[in-house]
Amino acid sequence: MVTTYDRAFSPTDHDAISANMLWLGTWRNQERAYFYKEDERRASIIRRKQTADASK
């Protein structure tokens, strides 16, 4: 996973990633294969870490 962070960690947040940043697939023969077609369509979208503050 490659991403950028405004703040990866805080005193109360110890995880560098959130669920929106994950995708399921394989890397074989120098190629990425996604399990879900939606992940493949969204692969070029930068997915930033979601925090509890983002829901406000």
CHARMM internal coordinates of N, CA and C (Angstrom, degrees):
IC EDIT
DIST 1 N 1 CA 1.4387
DIST 1 CA 1 C 1.5206
ANGL 1 N 1 CA 1 C 108.10
DIST 1 C 2 N 1.2997
ANGL 1 CA 1 C 2 N 115.03
DIHE 1 N 1 CA 1 C 2 N 134.31
DIST 2 N 2 CA 1.4531
ANGL 1 C 2 N 2 CA 121.57
DIHE 1 CA 1 C 2 N 2 CA 175.84
DIST 2 CA 2 C 1.5163
ANGL 2 N 2 CA 2 C 107.33
DIHE 1 C 2 N 2 CA 2 C -124.09
DIST 2 C 3 N 1.3104
ANGL 2 CA 2 C 3 N 116.24
DIHE 2 N 2 CA 2 C 3 N 129.85
DIST 3 N 3 CA 1.4640
ANGL 2 C 3 N 3 CA 119.75
DIHE 2 CA 2 C 3 N 3 CA -179.24
DIST 3 CA 3 C 1.5163
ANGL 3 N 3 CA 3 C 109.67
DIHE 2 C 3 N 3 CA 3 C -156.12
DIST 3 C 4 N 1.2903
ANGL 3 CA 3 C 4 N 116.59
DIHE 3 N 3 CA 3 C 4 N 176.82
DIST 4 N 4 CA 1.4577
ANGL 3 C 4 N 4 CA 122.79
DIHE 3 CA 3 C 4 N 4 CA 173.51
DIST 4 CA 4 C 1.5167
ANGL 4 N 4 CA 4 C 107.90
DIHE 3 C 4 N 4 CA 4 C -121.69
DIST 4 C 5 N 1.3097
ANGL 4 CA 4 C 5 N 115.89
DIHE 4 N 4 CA 4 C 5 N 155.87
DIST 5 N 5 CA 1.4538
ANGL 4 C 5 N 5 CA 120.72
DIHE 4 CA 4 C 5 N 5 CA -177.16
DIST 5 CA 5 C 1.5156
ANGL 5 N 5 CA 5 C 110.49
DIHE 4 C 5 N 5 CA 5 C -130.60
DIST 5 C 6 N 1.3120
ANGL 5 CA 5 C 6 N 116.16
DIHE 5 N 5 CA 5 C 6 N 142.47
DIST 6 N 6 CA 1.4555
ANGL 5 C 6 N 6 CA 120.27
DIHE 5 CA 5 C 6 N 6 CA 165.24
DIST 6 CA 6 C 1.5230
ANGL 6 N 6 CA 6 C 107.38
DIHE 5 C 6 N 6 CA 6 C -79.26
DIST 6 C 7 N 1.3309
ANGL 6 CA 6 C 7 N 115.01
DIHE 6 N 6 CA 6 C 7 N -48.77
DIST 7 N 7 CA 1.4670
ANGL 6 C 7 N 7 CA 122.67
DIHE 6 CA 6 C 7 N 7 CA 173.58
DIST 7 CA 7 C 1.5224
ANGL 7 N 7 CA 7 C 107.33
DIHE 6 C 7 N 7 CA 7 C -147.19
DIST 7 C 8 N 1.2941
ANGL 7 CA 7 C 8 N 116.56
DIHE 7 N 7 CA 7 C 8 N 107.31
DIST 8 N 8 CA 1.4777
ANGL 7 C 8 N 8 CA 119.34
DIHE 7 CA 7 C 8 N 8 CA -178.87
DIST 8 CA 8 C 1.5233
ANGL 8 N 8 CA 8 C 111.72
DIHE 7 C 8 N 8 CA 8 C -69.89
DIST 8 C 9 N 1.3082
ANGL 8 CA 8 C 9 N 117.35
DIHE 8 N 8 CA 8 C 9 N -35.34
DIST 9 N 9 CA 1.4663
ANGL 8 C 9 N 9 CA 122.57
DIHE 8 CA 8 C 9 N 9 CA -176.14
DIST 9 CA 9 C 1.5170
ANGL 9 N 9 CA 9 C 109.99
DIHE 8 C 9 N 9 CA 9 C -133.87
DIST 9 C 10 N 1.3201
ANGL 9 CA 9 C 10 N 115.03
DIHE 9 N 9 CA 9 C 10 N 159.57
DIST 10 N 10 CA 1.4639
ANGL 9 C 10 N 10 CA 121.90
DIHE 9 CA 9 C 10 N 10 CA 173.03
DIST 10 CA 10 C 1.5220
ANGL 10 N 10 CA 10 C 107.01
DIHE 9 C 10 N 10 CA 10 C -146.79
DIST 10 C 11 N 1.3114
ANGL 10 CA 10 C 11 N 117.78
DIHE 10 N 10 CA 10 C 11 N 175.45
DIST 11 N 11 CA 1.4713
ANGL 10 C 11 N 11 CA 118.81
DIHE 10 CA 10 C 11 N 11 CA 178.92
DIST 11 CA 11 C 1.5319
ANGL 11 N 11 CA 11 C 113.34
DIHE 10 C 11 N 11 CA 11 C -59.07
DIST 11 C 12 N 1.3432
ANGL 11 CA 11 C 12 N 117.91
DIHE 11 N 11 CA 11 C 12 N -26.28
DIST 12 N 12 CA 1.4681
ANGL 11 C 12 N 12 CA 120.60
DIHE 11 CA 11 C 12 N 12 CA -179.06
DIST 12 CA 12 C 1.5233
ANGL 12 N 12 CA 12 C 113.42
DIHE 11 C 12 N 12 CA 12 C -109.54
DIST 12 C 13 N 1.3229
ANGL 12 CA 12 C 13 N 118.23
DIHE 12 N 12 CA 12 C 13 N -8.14
DIST 13 N 13 CA 1.4680
ANGL 12 C 13 N 13 CA 122.48
DIHE 12 CA 12 C 13 N 13 CA -177.98
DIST 13 CA 13 C 1.5256
ANGL 13 N 13 CA 13 C 108.64
DIHE 12 C 13 N 13 CA 13 C -119.49
DIST 13 C 14 N 1.3178
ANGL 13 CA 13 C 14 N 116.25
DIHE 13 N 13 CA 13 C 14 N 110.48
DIST 14 N 14 CA 1.4570
ANGL 13 C 14 N 14 CA 121.16
DIHE 13 CA 13 C 14 N 14 CA -173.69
DIST 14 CA 14 C 1.5306
ANGL 14 N 14 CA 14 C 113.07
DIHE 13 C 14 N 14 CA 14 C -108.27
DIST 14 C 15 N 1.3228
ANGL 14 CA 14 C 15 N 118.23
DIHE 14 N 14 CA 14 C 15 N 10.15
DIST 15 N 15 CA 1.4606
ANGL 14 C 15 N 15 CA 122.22
DIHE 14 CA 14 C 15 N 15 CA -179.68
DIST 15 CA 15 C 1.5266
ANGL 15 N 15 CA 15 C 109.81
DIHE 14 C 15 N 15 CA 15 C -108.38
DIST 15 C 16 N 1.3191
ANGL 15 CA 15 C 16 N 116.56
DIHE 15 N 15 CA 15 C 16 N 135.44
DIST 16 N 16 CA 1.4613
ANGL 15 C 16 N 16 CA 120.58
DIHE 15 CA 15 C 16 N 16 CA -179.34
DIST 16 CA 16 C 1.5211
ANGL 16 N 16 CA 16 C 112.43
DIHE 15 C 16 N 16 CA 16 C -85.59
DIST 16 C 17 N 1.3275
ANGL 16 CA 16 C 17 N 117.39
DIHE 16 N 16 CA 16 C 17 N -14.47
DIST 17 N 17 CA 1.4664
ANGL 16 C 17 N 17 CA 120.76
DIHE 16 CA 16 C 17 N 17 CA -177.99
DIST 17 CA 17 C 1.5203
ANGL 17 N 17 CA 17 C 110.10
DIHE 16 C 17 N 17 CA 17 C -128.75
DIST 17 C 18 N 1.3273
ANGL 17 CA 17 C 18 N 115.84
DIHE 17 N 17 CA 17 C 18 N 162.49
DIST 18 N 18 CA 1.4613
ANGL 17 C 18 N 18 CA 121.16
DIHE 17 CA 17 C 18 N 18 CA 173.41
DIST 18 CA 18 C 1.5342
ANGL 18 N 18 CA 18 C 107.86
DIHE 17 C 18 N 18 CA 18 C -129.51
DIST 18 C 19 N 1.2998
ANGL 18 CA 18 C 19 N 117.01
DIHE 18 N 18 CA 18 C 19 N 167.66
DIST 19 N 19 CA 1.4690
ANGL 18 C 19 N 19 CA 121.93
DIHE 18 CA 18 C 19 N 19 CA -172.24
DIST 19 CA 19 C 1.5226
ANGL 19 N 19 CA 19 C 113.56
DIHE 18 C 19 N 19 CA 19 C -58.15
DIST 19 C 20 N 1.3258
ANGL 19 CA 19 C 20 N 118.34
DIHE 19 N 19 CA 19 C 20 N -30.80
DIST 20 N 20 CA 1.4679
ANGL 19 C 20 N 20 CA 120.17
DIHE 19 CA 19 C 20 N 20 CA -179.50
DIST 20 CA 20 C 1.5231
ANGL 20 N 20 CA 20 C 112.85
DIHE 19 C 20 N 20 CA 20 C -68.71
DIST 20 C 21 N 1.3263
ANGL 20 CA 20 C 21 N 117.99
DIHE 20 N 20 CA 20 C 21 N -12.15
DIST 21 N 21 CA 1.4604
ANGL 20 C 21 N 21 CA 121.78
DIHE 20 CA 20 C 21 N 21 CA -176.96
DIST 21 CA 21 C 1.5315
ANGL 21 N 21 CA 21 C 112.98
DIHE 20 C 21 N 21 CA 21 C -92.79
DIST 21 C 22 N 1.3013
ANGL 21 CA 21 C 22 N 117.58
DIHE 21 N 21 CA 21 C 22 N -6.81
DIST 22 N 22 CA 1.4648
ANGL 21 C 22 N 22 CA 121.48
DIHE 21 CA 21 C 22 N 22 CA -173.58
DIST 22 CA 22 C 1.5154
ANGL 22 N 22 CA 22 C 112.22
DIHE 21 C 22 N 22 CA 22 C -94.29
DIST 22 C 23 N 1.3189
ANGL 22 CA 22 C 23 N 115.76
DIHE 22 N 22 CA 22 C 23 N 150.53
DIST 23 N 23 CA 1.4615
ANGL 22 C 23 N 23 CA 121.75
DIHE 22 CA 22 C 23 N 23 CA 170.69
DIST 23 CA 23 C 1.5167
ANGL 23 N 23 CA 23 C 107.36
DIHE 22 C 23 N 23 CA 23 C -141.84
DIST 23 C 24 N 1.3177
ANGL 23 CA 23 C 24 N 116.18
DIHE 23 N 23 CA 23 C 24 N 155.79
DIST 24 N 24 CA 1.4516
ANGL 23 C 24 N 24 CA 122.40
DIHE 23 CA 23 C 24 N 24 CA -177.52
DIST 24 CA 24 C 1.5189
ANGL 24 N 24 CA 24 C 108.83
DIHE 23 C 24 N 24 CA 24 C -110.37
DIST 24 C 25 N 1.3053
ANGL 24 CA 24 C 25 N 115.84
DIHE 24 N 24 CA 24 C 25 N 127.93
DIST 25 N 25 CA 1.4570
ANGL 24 C 25 N 25 CA 119.47
DIHE 24 CA 24 C 25 N 25 CA 179.31
DIST 25 CA 25 C 1.5115
ANGL 25 N 25 CA 25 C 111.47
DIHE 24 C 25 N 25 CA 25 C -179.66
DIST 25 C 26 N 1.3190
ANGL 25 CA 25 C 26 N 115.10
DIHE 25 N 25 CA 25 C 26 N -165.81
DIST 26 N 26 CA 1.4640
ANGL 25 C 26 N 26 CA 121.13
DIHE 25 CA 25 C 26 N 26 CA -178.83
DIST 26 CA 26 C 1.5275
ANGL 26 N 26 CA 26 C 109.67
DIHE 25 C 26 N 26 CA 26 C -132.04
DIST 26 C 27 N 1.3045
ANGL 26 CA 26 C 27 N 115.38
DIHE 26 N 26 CA 26 C 27 N 158.82
DIST 27 N 27 CA 1.4583
ANGL 26 C 27 N 27 CA 122.72
DIHE 26 CA 26 C 27 N 27 CA 173.27
DIST 27 CA 27 C 1.5303
ANGL 27 N 27 CA 27 C 105.45
DIHE 26 C 27 N 27 CA 27 C -122.20
DIST 27 C 28 N 1.3299
ANGL 27 CA 27 C 28 N 115.59
DIHE 27 N 27 CA 27 C 28 N 112.56
DIST 28 N 28 CA 1.4561
ANGL 27 C 28 N 28 CA 120.49
DIHE 27 CA 27 C 28 N 28 CA -175.87
DIST 28 CA 28 C 1.5207
ANGL 28 N 28 CA 28 C 109.27
DIHE 27 C 28 N 28 CA 28 C -143.52
DIST 28 C 29 N 1.3101
ANGL 28 CA 28 C 29 N 117.26
DIHE 28 N 28 CA 28 C 29 N 135.75
DIST 29 N 29 CA 1.4699
ANGL 28 C 29 N 29 CA 122.13
DIHE 28 CA 28 C 29 N 29 CA 178.38
DIST 29 CA 29 C 1.5323
ANGL 29 N 29 CA 29 C 112.22
DIHE 28 C 29 N 29 CA 29 C 52.20
DIST 29 C 30 N 1.3208
ANGL 29 CA 29 C 30 N 115.42
DIHE 29 N 29 CA 29 C 30 N 44.19
DIST 30 N 30 CA 1.4697
ANGL 29 C 30 N 30 CA 121.85
DIHE 29 CA 29 C 30 N 30 CA 177.88
DIST 30 CA 30 C 1.5278
ANGL 30 N 30 CA 30 C 113.59
DIHE 29 C 30 N 30 CA 30 C 65.10
DIST 30 C 31 N 1.3255
ANGL 30 CA 30 C 31 N 118.40
DIHE 30 N 30 CA 30 C 31 N 21.69
DIST 31 N 31 CA 1.4593
ANGL 30 C 31 N 31 CA 121.76
DIHE 30 CA 30 C 31 N 31 CA -179.98
DIST 31 CA 31 C 1.5258
ANGL 31 N 31 CA 31 C 110.71
DIHE 30 C 31 N 31 CA 31 C -132.81
DIST 31 C 32 N 1.3163
ANGL 31 CA 31 C 32 N 114.54
DIHE 31 N 31 CA 31 C 32 N 143.80
DIST 32 N 32 CA 1.4555
ANGL 31 C 32 N 32 CA 122.32
DIHE 31 CA 31 C 32 N 32 CA 174.98
DIST 32 CA 32 C 1.5155
ANGL 32 N 32 CA 32 C 108.79
DIHE 31 C 32 N 32 CA 32 C -90.13
DIST 32 C 33 N 1.3104
ANGL 32 CA 32 C 33 N 117.09
DIHE 32 N 32 CA 32 C 33 N 135.75
DIST 33 N 33 CA 1.4644
ANGL 32 C 33 N 33 CA 122.06
DIHE 32 CA 32 C 33 N 33 CA 174.45
DIST 33 CA 33 C 1.5303
ANGL 33 N 33 CA 33 C 106.81
DIHE 32 C 33 N 33 CA 33 C -127.26
DIST 33 C 34 N 1.3169
ANGL 33 CA 33 C 34 N 116.91
DIHE 33 N 33 CA 33 C 34 N 122.45
DIST 34 N 34 CA 1.4626
ANGL 33 C 34 N 34 CA 122.10
DIHE 33 CA 33 C 34 N 34 CA -178.68
DIST 34 CA 34 C 1.5188
ANGL 34 N 34 CA 34 C 110.14
DIHE 33 C 34 N 34 CA 34 C -91.46
DIST 34 C 35 N 1.3147
ANGL 34 CA 34 C 35 N 115.76
DIHE 34 N 34 CA 34 C 35 N 143.41
DIST 35 N 35 CA 1.4560
ANGL 34 C 35 N 35 CA 120.91
DIHE 34 CA 34 C 35 N 35 CA 177.29
DIST 35 CA 35 C 1.5285
ANGL 35 N 35 CA 35 C 110.47
DIHE 34 C 35 N 35 CA 35 C -75.72
DIST 35 C 36 N 1.3354
ANGL 35 CA 35 C 36 N 116.18
DIHE 35 N 35 CA 35 C 36 N -39.53
DIST 36 N 36 CA 1.4601
ANGL 35 C 36 N 36 CA 121.12
DIHE 35 CA 35 C 36 N 36 CA -179.35
DIST 36 CA 36 C 1.5247
ANGL 36 N 36 CA 36 C 109.97
DIHE 35 C 36 N 36 CA 36 C -107.74
DIST 36 C 37 N 1.3134
ANGL 36 CA 36 C 37 N 117.49
DIHE 36 N 36 CA 36 C 37 N 131.71
DIST 37 N 37 CA 1.4647
ANGL 36 C 37 N 37 CA 122.18
DIHE 36 CA 36 C 37 N 37 CA 179.86
DIST 37 CA 37 C 1.5313
ANGL 37 N 37 CA 37 C 111.38
DIHE 36 C 37 N 37 CA 37 C -59.84
DIST 37 C 38 N 1.3274
ANGL 37 CA 37 C 38 N 117.51
DIHE 37 N 37 CA 37 C 38 N -35.23
DIST 38 N 38 CA 1.4646
ANGL 37 C 38 N 38 CA 120.76
DIHE 37 CA 37 C 38 N 38 CA 178.51
DIST 38 CA 38 C 1.5285
ANGL 38 N 38 CA 38 C 111.09
DIHE 37 C 38 N 38 CA 38 C -59.86
DIST 38 C 39 N 1.3198
ANGL 38 CA 38 C 39 N 117.99
DIHE 38 N 38 CA 38 C 39 N -40.34
DIST 39 N 39 CA 1.4659
ANGL 38 C 39 N 39 CA 120.97
DIHE 38 CA 38 C 39 N 39 CA 176.60
DIST 39 CA 39 C 1.5200
ANGL 39 N 39 CA 39 C 110.97
DIHE 38 C 39 N 39 CA 39 C -62.43
DIST 39 C 40 N 1.3099
ANGL 39 CA 39 C 40 N 116.89
DIHE 39 N 39 CA 39 C 40 N -39.64
DIST 40 N 40 CA 1.4649
ANGL 39 C 40 N 40 CA 120.74
DIHE 39 CA 39 C 40 N 40 CA 178.94
DIST 40 CA 40 C 1.5299
ANGL 40 N 40 CA 40 C 110.73
DIHE 39 C 40 N 40 CA 40 C -64.02
DIST 40 C 41 N 1.3257
ANGL 40 CA 40 C 41 N 117.04
DIHE 40 N 40 CA 40 C 41 N -42.09
DIST 41 N 41 CA 1.4703
ANGL 40 C 41 N 41 CA 120.71
DIHE 40 CA 40 C 41 N 41 CA 179.56
DIST 41 CA 41 C 1.5256
ANGL 41 N 41 CA 41 C 111.57
DIHE 40 C 41 N 41 CA 41 C -65.97
DIST 41 C 42 N 1.3226
ANGL 41 CA 41 C 42 N 116.86
DIHE 41 N 41 CA 41 C 42 N -31.69
DIST 42 N 42 CA 1.4625
ANGL 41 C 42 N 42 CA 121.42
DIHE 41 CA 41 C 42 N 42 CA -176.41
DIST 42 CA 42 C 1.5224
ANGL 42 N 42 CA 42 C 113.12
DIHE 41 C 42 N 42 CA 42 C -97.20
DIST 42 C 43 N 1.3196
ANGL 42 CA 42 C 43 N 118.38
DIHE 42 N 42 CA 42 C 43 N 8.85
DIST 43 N 43 CA 1.4611
ANGL 42 C 43 N 43 CA 121.91
DIHE 42 CA 42 C 43 N 43 CA -173.16
DIST 43 CA 43 C 1.5215
ANGL 43 N 43 CA 43 C 113.49
DIHE 42 C 43 N 43 CA 43 C -60.68
DIST 43 C 44 N 1.3086
ANGL 43 CA 43 C 44 N 117.70
DIHE 43 N 43 CA 43 C 44 N -33.01
DIST 44 N 44 CA 1.4715
ANGL 43 C 44 N 44 CA 119.45
DIHE 43 CA 43 C 44 N 44 CA -176.76
DIST 44 CA 44 C 1.5287
ANGL 44 N 44 CA 44 C 112.95
DIHE 43 C 44 N 44 CA 44 C -87.23
DIST 44 C 45 N 1.3191
ANGL 44 CA 44 C 45 N 117.81
DIHE 44 N 44 CA 44 C 45 N -2.28
DIST 45 N 45 CA 1.4619
ANGL 44 C 45 N 45 CA 122.09
DIHE 44 CA 44 C 45 N 45 CA 178.72
DIST 45 CA 45 C 1.5232
ANGL 45 N 45 CA 45 C 109.19
DIHE 44 C 45 N 45 CA 45 C -81.61
DIST 45 C 46 N 1.3065
ANGL 45 CA 45 C 46 N 116.04
DIHE 45 N 45 CA 45 C 46 N 131.18
DIST 46 N 46 CA 1.4668
ANGL 45 C 46 N 46 CA 119.73
DIHE 45 CA 45 C 46 N 46 CA 176.12
DIST 46 CA 46 C 1.5158
ANGL 46 N 46 CA 46 C 107.99
DIHE 45 C 46 N 46 CA 46 C -73.35
DIST 46 C 47 N 1.3043
ANGL 46 CA 46 C 47 N 115.85
DIHE 46 N 46 CA 46 C 47 N 123.21
DIST 47 N 47 CA 1.4658
ANGL 46 C 47 N 47 CA 120.85
DIHE 46 CA 46 C 47 N 47 CA -178.70
DIST 47 CA 47 C 1.5184
ANGL 47 N 47 CA 47 C 108.35
DIHE 46 C 47 N 47 CA 47 C -105.81
DIST 47 C 48 N 1.2936
ANGL 47 CA 47 C 48 N 116.05
DIHE 47 N 47 CA 47 C 48 N 110.78
DIST 48 N 48 CA 1.4577
ANGL 47 C 48 N 48 CA 120.87
DIHE 47 CA 47 C 48 N 48 CA 179.89
DIST 48 CA 48 C 1.5186
ANGL 48 N 48 CA 48 C 110.17
DIHE 47 C 48 N 48 CA 48 C -90.05
DIST 48 C 49 N 1.2994
ANGL 48 CA 48 C 49 N 114.14
DIHE 48 N 48 CA 48 C 49 N 152.58
DIST 49 N 49 CA 1.4557
ANGL 48 C 49 N 49 CA 121.31
DIHE 48 CA 48 C 49 N 49 CA -179.24
DIST 49 CA 49 C 1.5247
ANGL 49 N 49 CA 49 C 110.36
DIHE 48 C 49 N 49 CA 49 C -60.09
DIST 49 C 50 N 1.3280
ANGL 49 CA 49 C 50 N 116.40
DIHE 49 N 49 CA 49 C 50 N 130.96
DIST 50 N 50 CA 1.4573
ANGL 49 C 50 N 50 CA 121.67
DIHE 49 CA 49 C 50 N 50 CA 174.96
DIST 50 CA 50 C 1.5317
ANGL 50 N 50 CA 50 C 108.34
DIHE 49 C 50 N 50 CA 50 C -90.44
DIST 50 C 51 N 1.3025
ANGL 50 CA 50 C 51 N 115.56
DIHE 50 N 50 CA 50 C 51 N 133.50
DIST 51 N 51 CA 1.4661
ANGL 50 C 51 N 51 CA 119.99
DIHE 50 CA 50 C 51 N 51 CA 178.69
DIST 51 CA 51 C 1.5109
ANGL 51 N 51 CA 51 C 109.02
DIHE 50 C 51 N 51 CA 51 C -118.17
DIST 51 C 52 N 1.3059
ANGL 51 CA 51 C 52 N 115.11
DIHE 51 N 51 CA 51 C 52 N 167.56
DIST 52 N 52 CA 1.4700
ANGL 51 C 52 N 52 CA 119.84
DIHE 51 CA 51 C 52 N 52 CA 178.34
DIST 52 CA 52 C 1.5270
ANGL 52 N 52 CA 52 C 109.87
DIHE 51 C 52 N 52 CA 52 C -62.24
DIST 52 C 53 N 1.3228
ANGL 52 CA 52 C 53 N 117.58
DIHE 52 N 52 CA 52 C 53 N -31.84
DIST 53 N 53 CA 1.4668
ANGL 52 C 53 N 53 CA 121.60
DIHE 52 CA 52 C 53 N 53 CA 179.57
DIST 53 CA 53 C 1.5347
ANGL 53 N 53 CA 53 C 110.92
DIHE 52 C 53 N 53 CA 53 C -67.01
DIST 53 C 54 N 1.3301
ANGL 53 CA 53 C 54 N 118.53
DIHE 53 N 53 CA 53 C 54 N -27.05
DIST 54 N 54 CA 1.4676
ANGL 53 C 54 N 54 CA 121.79
DIHE 53 CA 53 C 54 N 54 CA -177.69
DIST 54 CA 54 C 1.5165
ANGL 54 N 54 CA 54 C 111.51
DIHE 53 C 54 N 54 CA 54 C -68.09
DIST 54 C 55 N 1.3208
ANGL 54 CA 54 C 55 N 118.02
DIHE 54 N 54 CA 54 C 55 N -22.43
DIST 55 N 55 CA 1.4576
ANGL 54 C 55 N 55 CA 120.85
DIHE 54 CA 54 C 55 N 55 CA -178.34
DIST 55 CA 55 C 1.5348
ANGL 55 N 55 CA 55 C 112.78
DIHE 54 C 55 N 55 CA 55 C -80.15
DIST 55 C 56 N 1.3254
ANGL 55 CA 55 C 56 N 116.95
DIHE 55 N 55 CA 55 C 56 N -9.01
DIST 56 N 56 CA 1.4771
ANGL 55 C 56 N 56 CA 120.47
DIHE 55 CA 55 C 56 N 56 CA -179.13
DIST 56 CA 56 C 1.4902
ANGL 56 N 56 CA 56 C 112.21
DIHE 55 C 56 N 56 CA 56 C -83.92
END
COOR INIT
IC SEED 1 N 1 CA 1 C
IC BUILD
